[in-house]
Amino acid sequence: MVPQHCTRRFVPYGSAVSTPTVIFEDFESKSVSPERMDELLANGWRHAGEHFYRYNFAFHQGMLTEVIPLRIQLDQFNASKSQRKIWNRNRKQDYRVEIRPTVVDEEKHTLFQHHKSKFIDNIPDNLFDFLAREPDNVPCEGREVSVYHNDNLIGTSFFDVGETSISTIYGMYDLAYGKQGLGIYTMMLEMEHAKALGKPHYYHGYCYRCPSFYDYKKRFTGLEAFNWRGGWEPWAEFQPQSELG
């Protein structure tokens, strides 16, 4: 369901009946209930702070491509061999993991500035590109997973808490620990936390139809894709035959 106060921008994409409609919608909200957050996520919405948005096409490297919202059915998730290696490798280290309400402090700003140097395109300015100024409760309950080594912060991911889901917002890590796979590790910690809370869905953002940096999000079992007609489909059924290999 589209919020009544959202800005709706629909652009016809082609003239044939079978071609899709380009969707771009957004609205602002400082407070969203857990149930409402679930509803928004289930209809392809994301947010950056108080700004909620959804769109089904984007330009990537000069090419128009479909945007595909993703989620994982947690009761169907089984870690792959490479994911198990990342999990076991990090669990064996002398790391401290804390899951708590989101706090944006100088330590996280410093880690963010270091981490963003890995990006080539669409480089964000600061953490408030993703988070509200009161990220623990605006626009909904916000938590973080933080990983420490010798009391130094080496990885953090931020996520929303809905009634039946959690949704990751942004993850970052110390590039000196790049071989540890901390980005995947904090995602798996979020999924473990969601399971412990009895939440069936884990929303981990979107990918593009074409190959891109986001392809790592496609490599999870229990994966579902939003079809932009209001429903979710198993990833294996969603992919065109040309992508199945």
CORCORMO-V638475 format. One record per pair of residues at least 24 apart in sequence whose ideal C-beta (glycine too) atoms are under 10 Angstrom apart, sorted by the first residue. I is the first residue (numbers start at 0). J is the second residue. If there is no record, write none. Layout:
I/J
I/J
This chain:
0/35
0/38
0/39
0/41
0/42
0/229
1/26
1/39
1/42
1/44
1/53
2/26
2/27
2/28
2/31
2/35
2/38
2/39
2/44
2/51
4/28
5/44
5/51
5/52
5/53
6/52
8/54
10/56
12/55
12/56
12/63
19/55
19/56
19/65
19/227
19/228
20/55
20/56
20/227
21/54
21/55
21/56
21/57
21/63
22/53
22/54
22/55
22/56
22/66
22/227
23/52
23/53
23/54
23/55
23/56
23/57
24/51
24/52
24/53
24/54
24/55
25/50
25/51
25/52
25/53
25/54
26/50
26/51
26/52
26/53
27/51
27/138
28/137
28/138
28/139
29/131
29/133
29/136
29/137
29/138
29/139
30/136
30/137
30/138
30/139
31/137
31/138
31/139
31/140
31/159
31/161
32/138
32/139
32/140
32/161
32/162
33/139
33/140
33/159
33/160
33/161
33/162
33/163
33/164
34/161
34/162
34/163
35/138
35/139
35/161
35/162
36/138
36/139
36/140
36/159
36/160
36/161
36/162
36/163
36/164
36/165
36/166
36/202
37/161
37/162
37/163
37/164
37/166
37/198
37/200
37/202
38/161
38/162
39/138
39/139
39/159
39/161
39/166
39/202
40/68
40/70
40/159
40/161
40/163
40/164
40/165
40/166
40/200
40/202
40/225
41/68
41/70
41/161
41/163
41/164
41/200
41/202
41/225
41/229
41/230
41/231
42/68
42/225
42/227
42/229
42/230
43/67
43/68
43/202
43/205
43/225
43/226
43/227
43/229
43/231
44/68
44/166
44/202
44/225
45/159
45/166
45/168
45/202
45/204
45/205
46/129
46/130
46/131
46/138
46/139
46/159
46/166
46/168
47/123
47/127
47/128
47/129
47/130
47/131
47/168
47/169
48/126
48/127
48/128
48/129
48/130
48/131
48/132
48/133
48/134
48/137
48/138
48/168
49/131
49/132
49/133
49/137
49/138
50/131
50/138
51/138
53/205
53/225
53/227
54/205
55/205
55/225
55/226
55/227
56/207
56/208
56/227
57/205
57/207
57/208
57/211
58/207
59/120
59/121
59/207
59/208
59/209
59/210
59/211
59/212
59/213
60/120
60/207
60/209
60/210
60/211
62/207
62/208
62/209
63/208
63/209
64/206
64/207
64/208
64/209
64/210
64/211
65/205
65/206
65/207
65/208
65/209
65/227
66/205
66/206
66/207
66/208
66/213
66/225
66/227
67/204
67/205
67/206
67/207
67/208
67/213
67/216
67/217
67/224
67/225
67/226
67/227
67/234
67/237
67/238
68/202
68/203
68/204
68/205
68/206
68/223
68/224
68/225
68/226
68/227
68/231
69/201
69/202
69/203
69/204
69/205
69/206
69/213
69/216
69/217
69/219
69/222
69/223
69/224
69/225
69/231
69/234
69/237
70/164
70/166
70/199
70/200
70/201
70/202
70/203
70/204
70/205
70/219
70/221
70/222
70/223
70/224
70/225
70/231
71/186
71/190
71/193
71/199
71/200
71/201
71/202
71/203
71/216
71/219
71/220
71/221
71/222
71/223
71/234
72/199
72/200
72/201
72/219
72/220
72/221
72/222
72/223
72/231
72/233
73/164
73/165
73/190
73/191
73/193
73/194
73/197
73/198
73/199
73/200
73/201
73/221
74/194
74/199
74/200
74/221
75/199
75/219
75/220
75/221
75/222
75/223
75/233
76/187
76/190
76/193
76/194
76/201
76/219
76/220
76/221
76/222
77/219
77/220
77/221
78/183
78/187
78/190
78/219
78/220
79/218
79/219
79/220
81/180
81/183
81/218
82/180
82/183
82/184
82/186
82/187
82/218
82/219
82/220
83/187
84/180
84/183
85/178
85/179
85/180
85/181
85/182
85/183
85/184
85/186
85/187
86/180
86/183
86/184
86/187
86/188
86/191
88/178
88/179
88/180
88/184
89/146
89/154
89/176
89/179
89/180
89/181
89/183
89/184
89/185
89/187
89/188
90/184
92/146
92/148
92/153
92/176
92/179
92/184
93/147
93/148
93/149
94/146
94/147
94/148
94/149
94/153
94/154
94/176
94/179
94/181
94/184
95/145
95/146
95/147
95/148
95/149
95/150
95/152
95/153
96/144
96/145
96/146
96/147
96/154
96/184
96/185
96/188
96/191
96/192
97/143
97/144
97/145
97/146
97/147
97/152
97/155
98/142
98/143
98/144
98/145
98/158
98/188
98/189
98/191
98/192
98/195
99/135
99/142
99/143
99/144
99/145
100/134
100/135
100/136
100/140
100/141
100/142
100/143
100/160
101/126
101/130
101/131
101/133
101/134
101/135
101/136
101/137
101/140
101/141
101/142
101/143
101/145
101/155
101/157
101/158
101/159
101/168
102/134
102/135
102/141
102/143
102/145
102/155
102/157
103/127
103/129
103/130
103/131
103/132
103/133
103/134
103/135
103/141
103/143
103/155
103/157
104/152
106/145
106/147
106/151
106/152
106/155
107/143
107/145
107/152
107/155
107/157
107/171
109/152
109/173
110/145
110/151
110/152
110/153
110/154
110/155
110/171
110/172
110/173
110/174
111/155
111/169
111/171
112/171
113/171
113/172
113/173
113/174
113/175
114/154
114/155
114/169
114/170
114/171
114/172
114/173
114/174
114/181
114/182
115/171
116/174
117/171
117/172
117/174
117/177
118/212
119/212
120/211
120/212
121/212
123/169
126/155
126/157
126/168
126/169
126/171
128/169
129/157
129/168
129/169
129/171
130/157
130/168
130/169
134/159
134/168
139/166
140/165
141/168
142/189
142/192
143/168
143/169
143/170
143/185
143/189
144/170
144/184
144/185
144/186
144/187
144/188
144/189
144/191
144/192
145/185
145/188
146/172
146/173
146/176
146/179
146/181
146/184
146/185
146/188
148/173
148/175
148/176
148/179
153/179
153/181
154/179
154/180
154/181
154/182
154/184
154/185
154/188
155/181
155/185
156/181
156/182
156/184
156/185
156/186
156/188
156/189
157/185
157/189
158/185
158/186
158/188
158/189
158/192
158/193
158/201
158/202
158/203
159/202
160/192
160/193
160/196
160/198
161/193
161/198
161/200
161/202
162/198
163/193
163/196
163/197
163/198
163/199
163/200
164/193
164/196
164/198
164/199
164/200
164/201
164/202
165/189
165/190
165/192
165/193
165/194
165/196
165/198
165/200
165/201
165/202
165/203
166/193
166/200
166/201
166/202
166/203
166/204
167/193
167/201
167/202
167/203
167/204
167/216
168/202
168/204
169/204
170/203
170/204
182/215
183/215
183/218
183/219
186/215
186/216
186/219
187/219
190/219
190/221
200/231
206/234
208/238
208/239
208/242
210/242
217/242
